[in-house]
Amino acid sequence: MPKGVWIPGVGKGTFEMDDMPIRNVVERVRLAWGRLNNGEQAKVHSPPFGKMTHEDRTRRNLRQAERHLGFLDQ
């Protein structure tokens, strides 16, 4: 999705938005990266993309992180 696109029909335009201190956010990202980096397989299929290989899931997660983190310099 291009920058600034909201998911149609979803409250607040996205899923799983939690307000929390940045230190908690950083810890969640570290844990998630650790799971991807260690090859942990997903427990469920991706709602928009269905069944994905670990490599595809890793690529999509990295791209999504890039998009989100890209807003930090603005």
N, C-alpha and C positions, 0 to 999 in steps of 0.2 A: 504494500500500500504506500502511496506517496505520503509525504509529511502532512500532518494535520487531518488525516482522514479518520472519521469516527465509524464504528461498526453500526450499520443501520439497525434500528429496533432494539438496541442494547442501551439500558440506562447508563448515563454518563459516557456512552460511546465506547466503553471498553469493559473487560472482565477483570476481576481480582485486583481492584485498586484499593490499597490499604494505606491510610495515613500512618506514618511511623517515623521515628528519628532516623537520620541518615546512617548512623552506625548499624542499625538493624537492617537497613536496605543493603548495605555493603556486605553484611554477614550472609544475607539470603543469596546475593549474587555469588559470593565465594562458594557457598554450599552447592548451588546449582551448577556452577562451572566445574566443581570437583566431581559431581555426578556425571556430567557429560565427558569430562576429561578421562575419567576412570572407566568409561564404556558402559555405565549402568544403562540397561535397556528401559525404555518407557513402559510404564504400567498400563497406560491407555493410549489409544490412537489419537492423533491430532484431530480435533473437531473439523477444522477447515480442510485439512490435507489427507486425512485418513491414515492408513498404515504407512509408515516411513522407515527407511533404513536408519541406523544410528548415524551414519555419515550425513544423510539429508537432514535429520533432526538437528544435528550439531551445526550444520551450515545455516539453517533457518534461524536457530537461536542466536548465532553470532551476528547474523544480518539484523535481526530484531534489536539486539543490544546496540549495534552500531547506530541504528536509527534513533533509538532513545538517547543514547549517550551523546549523539551529535547535537542535541539541543543544549547541552551544557555550555557550549562556547557562544551561544547567542545572547 
